[in-house]
Amino acid sequence: MENKAIARTFRLLSQLMELHNENSFKIKSVANAAFKIDKLPFAIQTKTLEEIATIDGLGKSMSAKVWELLQTGQIQDLVNILAETPDGIVEMLGIKGIGPKKIVVIWKELGIESIGELYYACNENRLIEAKGFGLKTQEEIRKVIEFKMAAQGKFLYAQVDLLVSTLHSELLIWLQEVDSEVQLDVAGAYRRRCEIIEEINIVAGATNIGLIQDRLKTFELIPFEHTADDLYHGISAFGLNITLQLVPAAEFVIDFFKATGNEAHVTELLKLAGNGPFSSEADLYQKAGLAYIEPELREALNEIELAKANKLPVLIEYKDLKGSLHNHSTWSDGVHTLEQMASYCKNELHLEYFGICDHSKSAFYANGLNEQRVYAQHQEIDALNIKMAPFKILKGIESDILYDGSLDYPDEILKTFDFVVASVHSQLRMDEEKATSRLIRAIENPYTTILGHPTGRLLLSRKGYPIDYAKVIDACAANNVVIEINANPLRLDLDWRWHRYAIEKGVMLSINPDAHRTDGFHDTHYGVLTARKGGLEAAMCLNALSLEAISKKLSIPLKHDQQSV
């Protein structure tokens, strides 16, 4: 075992001891041993126990631990303390900018136990109020985590969205200077709106391949390397793989279709349509005897059968949305005030209504509302509804689902809300049976309106707790509960693969931004893309209802009646 590996082991032990608030003298001794071992001019593994004990800074206690590590491959003290520490907390120690003192706050005060949860907290602006943190520290942590994500070679759709838009625009302009008729578009998983992107696939069709090839050599945004007959490869500044397929103009449509995928969908379509030529993708589907299938649906599920039967869904669009539900304000852990959030919805997004869902009292880490603060917030909403009419603020709450499945307010409080989003935020370690029963009990609460982010997943960071999707969706159908499509790009939960089952069971979905600041409303865009991928139509989307329609559905008087707690 090399000195550096031994030093890293001792350094980790000292950090964990500090996390667990052990004796400060012992912590310093272990940390000092790590420093001394790292600087030794010889390999410590070549020494005997007696020789190690004579090394400056080690002594009897530390030399015994070194010897234990060399002989057994581990230090029992480290094994014991690791058993008491969540894996995610240990992983955080590798993040530049946060040491044990800050991690104690993250873990013990904010209840965060993984890097994925930490990244989500940064995006929710939850760190800046914690002791020892600020906006600058929060941004630095967020950037480091994003870099770690990039190193895995996988990216959230939202992370690559701006790059793809810029790349498409600039590359098209660049190539049009030598071929004004060039066709260029983005295919692959990005075009199908998959939630995780590993590669961007671009297809270009040109009449003069040679001129385009020469032009590509000087494109500065992404240096492309010629790797095959018609393929070029590049890597973005943050590690995203990009392929460019350069094909003759006459073959653009079919190659663009093939590159979009998925493979099984493409294979089946070409059996029906032949190999062209095709003037457009619409022409390709027409020659296959099918209605046009949107790229989002091309996942070889049942879209071809639906197209044959002329039963393809008319996919929801952003313009169909009439309101925004599940949002937060400075009443809990939001950045902007209730009035600022509502005004943005009214004046910038031109919506008809805004649902506020600040955190409930169990969410102490997010400044959740106790009963008295619920009453005070409702007073403010009543005043704002008079001021902002006919726009309306709906009185909502994101009520924590407790471990036994109950909500964290009594019925006399729950009935004062216009709607209730019930969500799990704590005690996420559950098997499928427990998680499913916990959700179903919450769904059966007569005051639950929407089941929030049903699996608690954080994409690329934390798997959701396992649930029996069919049982949960069936329970929502039986209890007239809506299921959320949480539009935060880290969540996109409910997973699109279960949207169709929910719709078939008559369960409405709600595209909710879970916005904690005005910028957060724009995450709704990603929720709409996910909803389209799941086959959602406007008629089955709760917040595509007009103010009049949603008021009727939720039994809310259009003329707001002041309620008291």
Backbone torsions as a table, in degrees:
resi	resn	phi	psi	omega
1	MET	NA	125.9	-177.4
2	GLU	-73.7	158.1	-178.8
3	ASN	-56.1	-41.8	-176.9
4	LYS	-63.6	-38.5	178.3
5	ALA	-66.1	-39.8	178.1
6	ILE	-65.4	-43.7	-179.9
7	ALA	-61.6	-41.2	178.7
8	ARG	-62.4	-37.6	179.2
9	THR	-64.3	-44.2	178.6
10	PHE	-67.7	-36.9	178.3
11	ARG	-63.6	-41.8	178.4
12	LEU	-63.7	-41.6	178.8
13	LEU	-61.0	-43.7	-180.0
14	SER	-64.2	-39.8	179.4
15	GLN	-65.6	-42.2	-180.0
16	LEU	-68.5	-36.2	176.3
17	MET	-62.5	-39.7	177.9
18	GLU	-65.9	-40.3	177.6
19	LEU	-57.5	-40.0	-176.4
20	HIS	-92.7	12.1	172.8
21	ASN	57.5	45.9	177.4
22	GLU	-82.4	178.0	-176.2
23	ASN	-54.2	126.1	-174.1
24	SER	-65.3	-32.3	179.0
25	PHE	-65.6	-42.2	178.8
26	LYS	-65.6	-38.8	178.9
27	ILE	-60.7	-45.6	-179.6
28	LYS	-64.0	-36.9	179.4
29	SER	-63.8	-43.7	179.9
30	VAL	-68.3	-43.1	179.2
31	ALA	-63.4	-39.8	179.3
32	ASN	-66.5	-37.3	177.9
33	ALA	-63.0	-40.4	178.5
34	ALA	-60.8	-43.8	-179.4
35	PHE	-64.7	-45.9	-177.1
36	LYS	-64.1	-45.0	-177.9
37	ILE	-63.2	-38.7	-178.7
38	ASP	-64.1	-27.9	-175.2
39	LYS	-97.3	-0.1	-177.8
40	LEU	-63.3	140.3	-179.4
41	PRO	-85.4	4.7	-179.2
42	PHE	-137.8	163.0	179.7
43	ALA	-78.8	117.3	-175.7
44	ILE	-66.7	-25.2	-178.7
45	GLN	-67.5	-13.1	179.4
46	THR	-86.3	-3.3	-174.4
47	LYS	-100.2	156.9	174.5
48	THR	-83.0	170.1	178.5
49	LEU	-59.3	-42.6	-179.2
50	GLU	-63.5	-39.3	179.6
51	GLU	-69.2	-37.7	179.1
52	ILE	-64.5	-36.4	-178.7
53	ALA	-65.4	-19.8	-179.4
54	THR	-88.3	-7.4	-179.2
55	ILE	-69.7	131.6	-179.6
56	ASP	-55.7	128.3	176.1
57	GLY	94.6	-6.5	-179.7
58	LEU	-101.9	-68.7	180.0
59	GLY	76.6	-173.1	-171.6
60	LYS	-65.0	-46.6	-174.7
61	SER	-67.5	-49.3	-176.8
62	MET	-71.4	-35.7	179.6
63	SER	-65.8	-32.7	177.3
64	ALA	-65.0	-37.9	178.6
65	LYS	-69.3	-39.2	177.2
66	VAL	-61.2	-45.6	-178.6
67	TRP	-63.4	-40.9	177.1
68	GLU	-59.7	-42.7	-180.0
69	LEU	-65.5	-42.2	-178.8
70	LEU	-68.2	-34.8	-176.4
71	GLN	-84.7	-33.2	-173.0
72	THR	-115.2	-13.4	-178.0
73	GLY	83.7	4.9	179.3
74	GLN	-155.0	164.5	172.7
75	ILE	-115.5	122.1	-173.4
76	GLN	-60.9	-36.0	177.5
77	ASP	-59.3	-39.3	178.9
78	LEU	-69.2	-41.8	178.0
79	VAL	-58.2	-44.1	-177.7
80	ASN	-65.3	-43.3	-176.2
81	ILE	-75.0	-30.2	175.0
82	LEU	-65.3	-34.8	179.4
83	ALA	-64.4	-22.4	-179.0
84	GLU	-97.6	2.8	-173.4
85	THR	-122.8	125.1	177.3
86	PRO	-56.6	143.7	-179.1
87	ASP	-56.3	-38.2	-178.8
88	GLY	-64.8	-32.4	178.1
89	ILE	-68.3	-41.8	177.0
90	VAL	-61.2	-41.4	180.0
91	GLU	-63.7	-34.0	179.6
92	MET	-62.3	-27.8	-179.4
93	LEU	-62.1	-17.6	178.2
94	GLY	-88.3	0.5	-179.4
95	ILE	-87.1	123.6	179.1
96	LYS	-64.7	132.1	175.7
97	GLY	105.5	-11.5	176.0
98	ILE	-131.6	122.2	178.0
99	GLY	-101.4	-173.2	-177.7
100	PRO	-54.9	-38.3	-177.9
101	LYS	-62.5	-43.7	179.1
102	LYS	-70.3	-36.2	-179.7
103	ILE	-66.5	-33.2	175.7
104	VAL	-59.1	-43.5	178.9
105	VAL	-63.9	-45.9	179.9
106	ILE	-59.0	-44.4	-175.1
107	TRP	-77.5	-55.8	-170.7
108	LYS	-80.5	-35.2	-175.9
109	GLU	-95.3	-37.4	-178.5
110	LEU	-96.6	-10.7	177.3
111	GLY	70.1	25.9	-178.6
112	ILE	-95.8	130.0	-174.8
113	GLU	-127.3	11.0	177.7
114	SER	-151.0	160.5	179.1
115	ILE	-64.7	-35.8	177.7
116	GLY	-61.4	-43.7	177.7
117	GLU	-65.2	-36.0	179.0
118	LEU	-65.9	-42.7	178.7
119	TYR	-62.8	-42.2	178.3
120	TYR	-63.0	-41.1	179.0
121	ALA	-63.6	-37.6	176.3
122	CYS	-61.6	-43.7	-179.3
123	ASN	-68.2	-24.7	177.9
124	GLU	-90.2	1.1	178.9
125	ASN	66.1	29.9	-173.3
126	ARG	-84.7	-18.7	-174.6
127	LEU	-80.1	-27.2	-167.9
128	ILE	-65.4	-23.0	-179.8
129	GLU	-89.9	-9.2	-177.6
130	ALA	-76.7	151.9	-178.3
131	LYS	-60.4	127.8	177.1
132	GLY	87.8	1.6	-179.6
133	PHE	-116.2	168.6	175.2
134	GLY	-161.3	-179.7	-178.0
135	LEU	-61.4	-41.1	-179.0
136	LYS	-64.0	-45.8	179.1
137	THR	-62.4	-42.2	179.1
138	GLN	-60.0	-43.8	-179.1
139	GLU	-66.9	-38.2	179.0
140	GLU	-64.5	-42.1	178.3
141	ILE	-63.5	-43.8	-179.9
142	ARG	-59.6	-43.2	-179.2
143	LYS	-66.0	-39.8	179.2
144	VAL	-64.4	-41.7	179.2
145	ILE	-64.6	-41.2	178.1
146	GLU	-61.7	-37.1	178.0
147	PHE	-65.1	-39.8	178.6
148	LYS	-64.8	-39.5	177.5
149	MET	-61.6	-44.0	-178.7
150	ALA	-61.9	-33.8	-178.7
151	ALA	-65.4	-19.3	178.7
152	GLN	-81.1	-10.3	178.7
153	GLY	81.0	7.4	178.0
154	LYS	-123.0	145.1	-174.8
155	PHE	-136.2	147.8	170.6
156	LEU	-67.4	147.2	177.6
157	TYR	-52.4	-45.3	-177.0
158	ALA	-64.3	-28.3	-179.5
159	GLN	-68.2	-29.2	-176.1
160	VAL	-100.7	-7.3	-171.6
161	ASP	-58.8	-49.4	-177.8
162	LEU	-66.2	-41.8	178.4
163	LEU	-59.6	-45.4	-177.9
164	VAL	-63.1	-43.4	179.2
165	SER	-61.1	-45.4	180.0
166	THR	-66.9	-44.7	-178.7
167	LEU	-62.0	-45.6	-179.8
168	HIS	-59.6	-47.5	-177.9
169	SER	-63.7	-49.0	-175.1
170	GLU	-72.1	-37.2	179.9
171	LEU	-68.6	-39.3	178.4
172	LEU	-62.4	-46.8	178.7
173	ILE	-61.2	-42.0	-178.9
174	TRP	-60.5	-43.9	-177.2
175	LEU	-78.5	-28.2	179.5
176	GLN	-67.0	-17.5	178.7
177	GLU	-68.9	-23.6	177.7
178	VAL	-111.8	-15.2	177.7
179	ASP	-148.6	95.7	-174.1
180	SER	-64.7	-18.0	-178.0
181	GLU	-97.9	6.3	-176.9
182	VAL	-59.5	140.3	174.5
183	GLN	-108.6	136.5	-177.0
184	LEU	-149.8	131.8	177.4
185	ASP	-156.8	164.4	-177.7
186	VAL	-97.1	130.5	-176.7
187	ALA	-114.7	-149.3	172.1
188	GLY	65.2	-158.4	-177.1
189	ALA	-61.0	-30.8	178.8
190	TYR	-63.9	-45.6	-180.0
191	ARG	-66.6	-31.9	178.2
192	ARG	-80.8	0.6	176.4
193	ARG	62.0	39.1	175.1
194	CYS	-68.8	148.3	-174.4
195	GLU	-74.1	-25.1	178.4
196	ILE	-119.5	131.1	-177.4
197	ILE	-118.3	128.1	176.8
198	GLU	-109.2	-17.6	-177.5
199	GLU	-159.1	143.2	173.9
200	ILE	-101.2	126.7	-178.6
201	ASN	-110.2	117.5	179.6
202	ILE	-113.4	138.2	176.9
203	VAL	-119.8	130.7	177.8
204	ALA	-123.7	131.5	176.6
205	GLY	-112.6	128.6	-174.5
206	ALA	-137.8	152.3	176.3
207	THR	-85.3	-25.6	179.1
208	ASN	-123.7	88.2	-176.1
209	ILE	-59.2	-40.8	-176.8
210	GLY	-60.6	-44.4	179.3
211	LEU	-63.6	-40.6	179.5
212	ILE	-65.4	-40.9	178.9
213	GLN	-59.9	-44.2	178.3
214	ASP	-64.4	-38.9	-178.2
215	ARG	-65.7	-37.7	-177.8
216	LEU	-62.2	-28.0	-176.4
217	LYS	-63.1	-22.0	-175.4
218	THR	-112.3	13.7	178.5
219	PHE	-77.7	116.9	-169.4
220	GLU	-85.8	-29.0	-175.0
221	LEU	-60.4	-46.0	175.8
222	ILE	-134.8	106.1	176.5
223	PRO	-66.1	118.7	-178.9
224	PHE	-97.2	138.9	176.5
225	GLU	-111.8	131.9	-179.7
226	HIS	-74.2	117.3	-174.8
227	THR	-113.6	-19.1	179.7
228	ALA	-155.1	-179.2	-175.2
229	ASP	-49.1	-50.5	-177.3
230	ASP	-120.8	12.5	-175.2
231	LEU	-113.8	141.0	175.8
232	TYR	-128.2	147.0	-177.1
233	HIS	-127.7	139.9	175.7
234	GLY	-144.0	164.5	178.0
235	ILE	-130.8	131.0	179.6
236	SER	-71.3	170.8	-178.0
237	ALA	-61.2	-27.0	-179.8
238	PHE	-106.1	18.3	167.2
239	GLY	95.5	13.9	179.1
240	LEU	-85.3	126.3	178.2
241	ASN	-73.7	136.4	-179.4
242	ILE	-131.5	127.7	175.0
243	THR	-114.4	141.1	176.4
244	LEU	-121.8	122.3	177.8
245	GLN	-103.8	120.7	-177.1
246	LEU	-106.4	114.8	-173.6
247	VAL	-128.5	159.8	174.1
248	PRO	-60.3	146.9	-176.4
249	ALA	-54.5	-38.6	-177.3
250	ALA	-65.7	-20.3	-177.4
251	GLU	-103.6	3.7	-174.0
252	PHE	-59.4	-48.3	-173.9
253	VAL	-58.8	-50.3	-176.1
254	ILE	-70.3	-36.2	178.9
255	ASP	-71.1	-35.1	176.8
256	PHE	-65.6	-41.6	177.1
257	PHE	-62.2	-46.1	179.9
258	LYS	-62.9	-41.2	-177.0
259	ALA	-71.2	-23.6	177.2
260	THR	-69.5	-42.8	178.6
261	GLY	74.7	-165.7	-2.6
262	ASN	-74.5	171.5	-170.0
263	GLU	-60.7	-43.7	-178.6
264	ALA	-65.8	-38.7	177.7
265	HIS	-63.0	-45.7	-179.4
266	VAL	-61.2	-46.3	-179.0
267	THR	-58.7	-46.1	-178.8
268	GLU	-65.7	-41.3	-178.7
269	LEU	-65.6	-41.5	-177.7
270	LEU	-70.6	-24.6	172.1
271	LYS	-63.8	-36.0	-177.7
272	LEU	-83.9	-34.7	-172.0
273	ALA	-100.5	-16.4	-174.2
274	GLY	81.7	-166.3	-175.2
275	ASN	-106.2	16.3	173.7
276	GLY	88.4	-163.9	11.2
277	PRO	-74.0	158.1	178.9
278	PHE	-125.5	139.8	179.5
279	SER	-81.5	-21.9	-179.7
280	SER	-165.0	170.5	175.5
281	GLU	-65.7	-35.3	176.8
282	ALA	-59.9	-39.1	177.5
283	ASP	-64.9	-39.0	179.0
284	LEU	-60.8	-47.8	-179.7
285	TYR	-66.8	-35.8	178.8
286	GLN	-63.5	-42.3	179.3
287	LYS	-69.6	-20.0	173.9
288	ALA	-83.5	-3.7	-179.2
289	GLY	77.6	25.8	-175.4
290	LEU	-126.2	155.0	167.7
291	ALA	-68.6	156.1	-179.5
292	TYR	-64.2	131.5	178.7
293	ILE	-104.6	121.0	-179.1
294	GLU	-60.5	146.0	-178.1
295	PRO	-54.1	-35.4	-178.1
296	GLU	-59.3	-29.3	-174.5
297	LEU	-90.3	-4.1	-172.8
298	ARG	-81.6	70.8	-177.9
299	GLU	-123.1	16.5	178.1
300	ALA	56.2	41.5	172.7
301	LEU	-95.1	-104.8	177.4
302	ASN	-122.5	19.1	-174.5
303	GLU	-65.3	-33.4	-179.8
304	ILE	-69.9	-40.3	177.4
305	GLU	-63.8	-41.5	177.9
306	LEU	-63.5	-39.6	179.2
307	ALA	-65.2	-39.9	178.4
308	LYS	-62.6	-34.3	-177.5
309	ALA	-93.2	6.3	-176.9
310	ASN	54.3	42.4	-179.4
311	LYS	-121.5	22.4	177.5
312	LEU	-63.8	140.0	178.0
313	PRO	-68.7	148.0	170.8
314	VAL	-86.3	100.6	-168.5
315	LEU	-64.9	141.8	179.1
316	ILE	-61.1	149.5	175.7
317	GLU	-123.4	160.0	-178.9
318	TYR	-57.1	-38.7	-176.8
319	LYS	-65.4	-15.3	178.9
320	ASP	-73.7	-19.7	-174.4
321	LEU	-75.0	135.7	-177.8
322	LYS	-111.5	-13.3	-179.2
323	GLY	-156.7	171.3	179.1
324	SER	-126.6	120.7	-179.6
325	LEU	-110.9	161.0	-179.4
326	HIS	61.4	80.6	177.8
327	ASN	-139.4	160.3	-175.7
328	HIS	-124.0	159.2	-179.2
329	SER	-137.6	-174.3	178.6
330	THR	-67.3	-7.2	173.4
331	TRP	-63.4	-30.1	174.0
332	SER	-122.6	-105.9	-174.4
333	ASP	-112.3	21.4	178.2
334	GLY	-81.1	169.0	-178.8
335	VAL	-95.8	-35.0	-177.2
336	HIS	-108.3	156.4	-177.7
337	THR	-70.6	165.3	177.2
338	LEU	-56.4	-45.0	-179.4
339	GLU	-66.2	-40.6	178.9
340	GLN	-63.2	-41.9	179.4
341	MET	-65.2	-45.9	-179.6
342	ALA	-65.7	-42.1	-179.9
343	SER	-63.0	-37.0	178.5
344	TYR	-64.1	-42.2	178.0
345	CYS	-62.7	-40.3	-177.3
346	LYS	-74.5	-49.6	-168.8
347	ASN	-92.7	-29.9	-178.5
348	GLU	-98.8	-39.2	-177.4
349	LEU	-97.1	-12.8	176.5
350	HIS	57.1	44.3	177.0
351	LEU	-92.6	168.4	-178.3
352	GLU	-93.9	-23.8	-177.2
353	TYR	-155.2	163.0	-177.1
354	PHE	-139.0	126.5	178.8
355	GLY	-102.8	119.4	177.5
356	ILE	-92.4	132.0	-178.6
357	CYS	-136.8	62.0	177.3
358	ASP	-63.8	162.9	-174.6
359	HIS	-69.6	152.1	-179.1
360	SER	-87.4	179.1	-166.6
361	LYS	-66.3	-25.5	179.8
362	SER	-70.1	-22.7	-178.7
363	ALA	-83.6	65.0	-178.2
364	PHE	-60.9	-33.0	-180.0
365	TYR	-65.9	-18.6	-178.2
366	ALA	-115.0	21.7	178.5
367	ASN	57.9	45.0	-176.8
368	GLY	-60.9	155.9	-172.8
369	LEU	-85.9	124.0	169.7
370	ASN	-81.6	178.3	-174.6
371	GLU	-59.4	-38.7	-179.1
372	GLN	-66.1	-38.9	-179.8
373	ARG	-73.5	-29.8	172.8
374	VAL	-58.7	-47.3	179.6
375	TYR	-59.4	-44.8	-178.6
376	ALA	-64.2	-41.2	178.8
377	GLN	-64.3	-40.1	179.4
378	HIS	-62.9	-34.7	175.8
379	GLN	-62.1	-43.9	178.8
380	GLU	-64.4	-41.2	179.8
381	ILE	-62.0	-42.8	178.8
382	ASP	-58.3	-43.6	179.9
383	ALA	-66.8	-41.6	-179.6
384	LEU	-67.8	-34.5	179.2
385	ASN	-65.1	-33.0	174.5
386	ILE	-68.6	-43.9	-177.5
387	LYS	-67.5	-36.9	-170.6
388	MET	-103.1	2.3	-178.6
389	ALA	-53.7	143.7	10.2
390	PRO	-85.1	-4.2	173.1
391	PHE	-58.2	146.2	-175.8
392	LYS	-133.3	137.5	171.1
393	ILE	-96.2	123.5	177.6
394	LEU	-90.7	135.6	-179.0
395	LYS	-80.8	103.5	178.5
396	GLY	-121.8	174.2	176.0
397	ILE	-150.8	145.1	169.0
398	GLU	-97.6	95.7	-174.5
399	SER	-87.3	128.3	179.8
400	ASP	-66.0	134.5	170.6
401	ILE	-85.6	115.4	-178.3
402	LEU	-74.4	172.8	-172.4
403	TYR	-61.1	-29.3	179.7
404	ASP	-88.7	2.6	178.0
405	GLY	93.5	-5.5	177.5
406	SER	-79.4	161.1	174.6
407	LEU	-91.6	160.4	-168.9
408	ASP	-95.5	24.4	167.6
409	TYR	-131.4	150.4	172.5
410	PRO	-72.2	165.6	-176.6
411	ASP	-57.7	-36.0	-176.6
412	GLU	-66.1	-22.0	174.1
413	ILE	-87.8	-44.9	-178.1
414	LEU	-57.7	-34.8	-176.2
415	LYS	-72.5	-11.2	179.2
416	THR	-82.6	-11.2	-179.9
417	PHE	-88.7	150.1	173.8
418	ASP	-72.1	-32.6	177.4
419	PHE	-158.0	156.8	-177.3
420	VAL	-128.9	124.5	170.4
421	VAL	-95.8	119.1	-179.3
422	ALA	-101.4	123.5	-174.1
423	SER	-138.4	150.1	172.9
424	VAL	-92.5	129.2	177.2
425	HIS	-127.0	-11.9	-175.1
426	SER	-136.6	164.7	179.7
427	GLN	49.0	62.7	-174.4
428	LEU	-83.9	-11.9	-178.7
429	ARG	-80.6	95.8	-177.9
430	MET	-138.3	149.3	169.9
431	ASP	-82.3	175.3	-173.8
432	GLU	-61.9	-41.0	-178.0
433	GLU	-63.2	-46.0	-179.2
434	LYS	-66.2	-46.9	-178.4
435	ALA	-61.2	-42.4	-178.8
436	THR	-65.6	-46.4	-179.1
437	SER	-66.0	-35.1	178.9
438	ARG	-63.4	-45.7	179.9
439	LEU	-67.0	-42.6	-176.5
440	ILE	-63.8	-38.6	177.8
441	ARG	-63.0	-40.2	178.1
442	ALA	-65.0	-40.4	179.3
443	ILE	-61.9	-36.0	-177.9
444	GLU	-77.6	-8.8	174.8
445	ASN	-64.9	126.4	-174.9
446	PRO	-62.7	-14.1	-179.0
447	TYR	-97.9	-4.3	177.8
448	THR	-74.9	124.1	178.4
449	THR	-100.2	-45.0	-174.8
450	ILE	-131.5	135.1	171.4
451	LEU	-88.2	113.8	-175.7
452	GLY	-82.9	146.1	-178.4
453	HIS	15.2	81.8	-163.9
454	PRO	-59.4	-27.5	-177.9
455	THR	-110.3	-5.5	179.3
456	GLY	68.4	16.7	-175.1
457	ARG	-72.8	152.5	170.0
458	LEU	-126.9	107.8	-172.4
459	LEU	-55.6	137.6	-179.1
460	LEU	65.1	4.9	-174.9
461	SER	-130.9	-47.0	-175.5
462	ARG	-146.2	125.0	174.5
463	LYS	-67.2	146.8	174.7
464	GLY	-70.9	160.3	174.8
465	TYR	-68.0	144.3	-175.2
466	PRO	-72.3	132.8	176.7
467	ILE	-133.0	157.9	170.2
468	ASP	-85.5	95.8	-174.2
469	TYR	-54.6	-46.0	-176.5
470	ALA	-60.3	-43.9	-179.6
471	LYS	-64.6	-41.5	-179.7
472	VAL	-65.6	-44.9	-179.7
473	ILE	-66.1	-40.2	177.6
474	ASP	-61.5	-38.2	178.3
475	ALA	-65.7	-38.7	177.0
476	CYS	-63.7	-40.0	178.4
477	ALA	-63.1	-42.0	-177.4
478	ALA	-69.9	-26.5	-175.0
479	ASN	-111.6	10.4	177.9
480	ASN	56.5	42.3	179.0
481	VAL	-103.1	135.3	178.3
482	VAL	-81.9	148.6	175.1
483	ILE	-109.2	135.6	-179.4
484	GLU	-78.9	139.4	159.6
485	ILE	-102.1	98.0	-178.2
486	ASN	-72.1	118.4	-170.3
487	ALA	-83.3	-5.7	175.2
488	ASN	-56.3	125.9	-175.2
489	PRO	-57.9	-20.0	176.1
490	LEU	-78.5	-19.1	-175.7
491	ARG	-107.0	-67.5	-174.5
492	LEU	44.8	53.4	-170.7
493	ASP	-127.2	113.6	30.8
494	LEU	-77.9	136.8	177.0
495	ASP	-56.6	135.6	-176.4
496	TRP	-59.0	-24.0	-178.4
497	ARG	-66.6	-14.2	179.8
498	TRP	-111.1	2.5	179.4
499	HIS	-62.9	-43.3	-174.6
500	ARG	-63.9	-40.4	178.8
501	TYR	-62.3	-43.0	179.4
502	ALA	-61.1	-45.4	-178.7
503	ILE	-63.4	-42.8	178.8
504	GLU	-60.2	-31.5	-179.7
505	LYS	-85.8	0.6	178.9
506	GLY	82.8	15.7	-179.9
507	VAL	-88.2	123.3	176.2
508	MET	-74.4	152.8	175.5
509	LEU	-115.7	155.4	179.0
510	SER	-130.4	124.3	-178.5
511	ILE	-88.1	102.2	-171.8
512	ASN	-112.9	126.7	-178.5
513	PRO	-74.0	-21.3	-175.0
514	ASP	54.8	42.7	-173.1
515	ALA	-74.2	134.4	176.4
516	HIS	-111.0	1.7	177.2
517	ARG	-158.9	168.3	-176.7
518	THR	-62.6	-36.0	178.2
519	ASP	-60.8	-27.9	-176.8
520	GLY	-65.1	-21.8	177.9
521	PHE	-60.1	-28.2	-176.0
522	HIS	-72.8	-12.3	173.3
523	ASP	-64.5	-18.4	177.7
524	THR	-53.7	-31.7	177.9
525	HIS	-54.6	-44.6	-178.7
526	TYR	-72.5	-31.4	175.0
527	GLY	-65.4	-38.9	178.0
528	VAL	-65.0	-42.8	178.9
529	LEU	-60.4	-42.6	178.9
530	THR	-66.2	-40.9	178.9
531	ALA	-62.8	-41.2	177.0
532	ARG	-61.8	-41.3	179.4
533	LYS	-62.5	-31.9	177.9
534	GLY	-83.9	-1.8	177.1
535	GLY	85.7	22.9	-176.8
536	LEU	-76.7	135.6	172.1
537	GLU	-104.3	157.7	-177.0
538	ALA	-58.5	-34.8	-176.7
539	ALA	-63.9	-21.2	-178.8
540	MET	-106.4	16.8	179.5
541	CYS	-111.2	120.3	-175.5
542	LEU	-56.9	-48.5	-175.5
543	ASN	-86.1	13.3	166.0
544	ALA	-92.6	-5.4	175.4
545	LEU	-73.4	146.1	175.0
546	SER	-67.1	167.9	177.6
547	LEU	-58.8	-42.1	179.4
548	GLU	-63.0	-43.7	-176.9
549	ALA	-69.5	-42.4	-178.9
550	ILE	-71.5	-32.0	176.3
551	SER	-63.6	-39.9	177.8
552	LYS	-66.5	-43.8	-178.6
553	LYS	-63.7	-38.5	-177.5
554	LEU	-93.1	3.7	-179.7
555	SER	58.4	45.2	178.5
556	ILE	-105.7	126.1	176.2
557	PRO	-61.9	136.6	178.1
558	LEU	-63.7	-38.2	172.6
559	LYS	-86.3	112.2	-168.0
560	HIS	-64.8	125.6	173.9
561	ASP	-95.9	125.8	-179.6
562	GLN	-68.6	131.7	178.9
563	GLN	-113.4	157.0	178.7
564	SER	-124.6	152.4	179.0
565	VAL	-89.2	NA	NA
